[in-house]
């Protein structure tokens, strides 16, 4: 049986200053489960799905973005065509400068608006 695993070989983040060279990315999608318990629930808590959101981070080399910058990101599996995309706001940047390696920039972001996956 063949595997259904994805290969994370693609990713781009582009803003007003152009595209960044991405080497790693992660995203966490969430949904707020609001309490909707009524007397009819027989003593059990009931919840309904409400607002959706997502946060994540990516690592770039060669250039950094700016905190507070709005950007568009596209993360994809090159072989299978699976894509996650949407608008983000950069919320934090951490610079890593090893004595014997490449300077990298770790960016945390928050999704703003609709984020699509598929």
Secondary structure as GFF3:
##gff-version 3
##sequence-region A 1 118
A	DSSP	beta_strand	10	15	.	.	.	ID=ss1
A	DSSP	beta_strand	18	19	.	.	.	ID=ss2
A	DSSP	beta_strand	21	35	.	.	.	ID=ss3
A	DSSP	three_ten_helix	39	41	.	.	.	ID=ss4
A	DSSP	beta_strand	47	61	.	.	.	ID=ss5
A	DSSP	beta_strand	70	76	.	.	.	ID=ss6
A	DSSP	beta_strand	83	96	.	.	.	ID=ss7
A	DSSP	beta_strand	104	117	.	.	.	ID=ss8
###
